[in-house]
Amino acid sequence: MMHDWNEYQQQLLATIGEMAKISPDTVSGYGSLSKAGAKTGHLDAKTRELIALAVAVTRQCDGGITIHTDAAVKHGATREEVMEALGVAIAVNAGAALVYSARVMDAYSAKTEP
């Protein structure tokens, strides 16, 4: 399914705005976490957005994809930089699948060995 990412971002922000009316502490708490992550002095904004994109892919979060792609573009991320960050996400997720596959084999051994 192809998203209209610009329309989706606007829809998402509007829905979150409505959620904030119902549960302001929840949404403002998220906002505080988000602001805290942006206040570091060690990573630039573009790098943080590239990390956020890799995490959004790992968590399969369309909201994170649209918001952080927009921010990455605004902070000057190139298509190649975005792809490099996504390559890290792909590799780490494959590594996680490998590690958890080893856990399955350990569990299998525990269940089948006397």
N, C-alpha and C positions, 0 to 999 in steps of 0.2 A: 504494500500500500504506500503510495506516495503522499506525503504531507505537503500542504501549503504551509511551510515553516513560518512565514511571516504572519499569516492569519492565525496559525496555531499559537504563536507566542502572544499575540494580542488577546486571544480567547483565554489562554492560561492565566495571564496577568489579571484579566477581568474576573475570572473565577476565584483566584486567590484573593482579590480585593473583596469579593463577597464573603469568602471564608473569614477574612479579617474582621468583618462586621459581626460575625457570629462568635468567633473565638479570637479576639484580638491578642490575647497573651500568647497563643500558639504561634500565630503568624509573626508577631513581633519578636518572639524568642528565636524563631528561625532567622529573622532579619539580623538579630544580634550576632548569631553564629556566623552568618555570612559576612557581616562587617568585620568581625574579629579576624577572619581569615584573610581579608584584604588589607589589614593594617600591618602586616609584617614588613620589615625593611630589607629582607634578604632576597626575595624573589620579586621580579618585576611583574606587572599586571598581565602581560602577555603570557609569561611562563605559567602563572597561576591559572589562566584560562585554558591553556593547553593541558595542564594536569586535570582541571575540571572536566574537560572533554573526555579524557581517557577514563576518568571515574564514571562519567555519565554513560559511556559505552559499557563499562564493566557492570554497572547497576541497571543497564537497559532502561534508562530514564529519558524519554523523549523531551520532557520539560528541560532537563539539564542540557540536552543536545541543542535545543533551539536557543535557550538563553545564553549558554556559554559559547556557542558558535558565533552568535551576534557579538558578544563581548570580545571574543578572540579577533574577529574581523576588525572591530573598532580599535583594538590595541595593536593592529598591524600584523597579525599572524598571516603568514603566507599559506597557500594551499599545501605546499611541501612541508612546512612546519606542522600543520594540522595532521597531515598524513603520517609524519614521523611520530607524533604523539600517539596517534591511533595504532601505529605499528607496535609501540610499547604496550598498549592495552591488549592488543591481540596476543603478543608474546607472553605477557604476564598471565592472561586468562588461560592460554594453552598450558603454561606451567602449573597453574592452579589445578587444571583438569588432570594433569599428570600426577601431581601430589595427591589429589583426592582419589585418583584411580589406585594409587599405592595403598591408600587407606582401605579401599574396597577389598583389595587383595588381602590385606592384613585381617580384615573382618571375616572374609571368606575362610581364611586359614583358621581363625579362632572358632568359627562355627563348625568346621569340618574335621579338625584335628582333635584327637582325644585328650 
